[in-house]
Amino acid sequence: MEPKYFVTIHAADARALRGLAGFDLDLFQATARSSEQDYHIEGLITLPDVSRLVAAGYRVTVEAPEHARARAQETASLGEWLADMGEE
């Protein structure tokens, strides 16, 4: 399995941003943003995916490897967390 990286994908316009749907990538829709000069979205993709996007005219900023932002392995209820903090 290819390692994945957190990225920001920059598109030339809104149409190009919507065109990312055809690449079948793990994109975070809630991060999609646009301004007069920049359209971008964040995602978690492989380096070969980065190459495909660049070849298609997108600009991709690789932010961090997947393991650098791993999810917490331990969870606690609010009551347990407050007790650990000495608040309960």
C-alpha positions in Angstrom: 0.0 0.0 0.0 1.3 3.4 -1.0 2.0 5.9 1.8 -0.5 8.8 1.8 0.2 12.5 2.4 -2.0 15.4 3.6 -2.1 17.9 0.7 -3.7 21.1 -0.5 -4.8 21.0 -4.1 -5.0 24.4 -5.9 -7.2 24.7 -9.0 -7.3 27.5 -11.6 -11.0 28.0 -11.2 -14.2 26.6 -9.8 -14.7 24.3 -12.8 -11.3 22.8 -12.3 -12.0 22.4 -8.6 -15.2 20.5 -9.4 -13.2 18.4 -11.9 -11.3 16.8 -9.0 -14.4 14.6 -8.5 -13.3 12.6 -11.6 -10.0 11.6 -10.0 -11.6 9.5 -7.2 -9.4 10.9 -4.4 -9.9 11.2 -0.7 -10.7 14.9 -0.5 -12.1 16.7 2.5 -15.1 18.6 1.1 -15.4 20.8 4.2 -12.0 22.4 3.4 -13.0 23.5 -0.1 -12.4 27.3 -0.4 -12.4 29.9 -3.1 -11.5 33.5 -3.6 -10.9 35.6 -6.7 -7.5 34.2 -7.2 -7.4 30.8 -5.5 -9.6 27.7 -5.4 -8.3 24.9 -3.2 -9.2 21.8 -1.2 -7.4 19.5 1.2 -7.0 15.8 0.9 -5.1 12.7 1.8 -3.5 11.2 -1.3 -0.5 9.2 -2.6 2.5 10.6 -4.4 1.4 9.0 -7.7 -1.9 10.9 -7.2 0.1 14.1 -6.8 1.9 13.4 -10.1 -1.5 12.8 -11.9 -2.9 16.0 -10.6 0.2 18.1 -11.5 0.1 16.5 -15.0 -3.5 17.6 -15.3 -2.6 21.2 -14.4 -3.3 21.4 -10.7 -0.8 22.8 -8.2 -0.3 20.5 -5.1 1.3 21.4 -1.8 2.3 18.3 0.2 1.8 19.2 3.8 2.7 16.1 5.9 2.8 12.3 5.8 -0.4 10.5 7.1 1.4 9.2 10.2 2.3 12.7 11.3 -1.4 13.5 11.9 -2.5 10.1 13.2 -5.8 9.9 15.1 -5.7 9.5 18.8 -5.5 5.8 19.9 -7.0 6.4 23.3 -10.4 7.9 24.0 -12.1 8.9 27.2 -15.6 10.1 28.2 -16.0 13.7 29.3 -16.4 12.6 33.0 -13.1 10.6 32.8 -11.3 13.5 31.2 -12.6 15.9 33.8 -11.6 13.5 36.6 -8.1 13.2 35.1 -7.9 17.0 35.0 -9.0 17.3 38.7 -12.2 19.1 37.7 -14.7 16.5 39.0 
